[in-house]
Amino acid sequence: MQKVSQLIQTQQAFNSKSYNDLSPVLKEAINDTMKLVKSDGNLLFNFENAINKVAEFHNVNKDDIEEYFDNELKEQVGE
């Protein structure tokens, strides 16, 4: 099963149905989230921090970003 850390490192998120179905502002928010997440340290903390910052900056719902990553992971594992 693919993990968020692997998704971030390979940046497979940008070539998927889940990503292509997003609105332009959410695509930008996802791109910014991926850029902000640092692979060193506590990945979960860094990931949550990035989502919070990006959601506020782009004025989008944090839940929409989280839902995208849930959908992306499901798509990558073939659910």
C-alpha positions, -999 to +999 in steps of 0.1 A: +000+000+000+013+034-009+019+059+018+015+097+017+053+100+021+058+080-011+032+100-030+049+132-020+084+120-028+074+107-063+049+135-070+026+110-087-003+131-077+000+154-107-008+127-132-040+112-120-078+114-125-082+127-089-059+156-096-073+164-130-109+165-116-099+193-092-108+230-097-079+253-107-076+268-072-075+233-055-048+222-080-027+252-070-034+244-033-022+208-038+009+219-057+017+243-028+011+216-002+035+192-020+061+220-021+058+228+016+060+193+030+095+185+041+106+149+040+128+152+070+114+152+106+079+143+115+062+138+081+027+137+095+032+170+114+048+186+084+019+174+061-008+187+085+010+220+089+013+224+051-024+217+046-034+242+072-011+270+057-022+263+022-059+261+030-057+295+047-036+311+020-058+299-009-090+304+011-101+268+005-115+242+028-089+221+046-113+191+042-112+195+004-074+191+004-075+162+028-103+145+007-081+149-024-052+131-008-076+103+004-089+099-031-054+100-046-042+073-023-072+051-031-066+057-068-030+048-065-037+015-047-065+006-071-096+009-049 
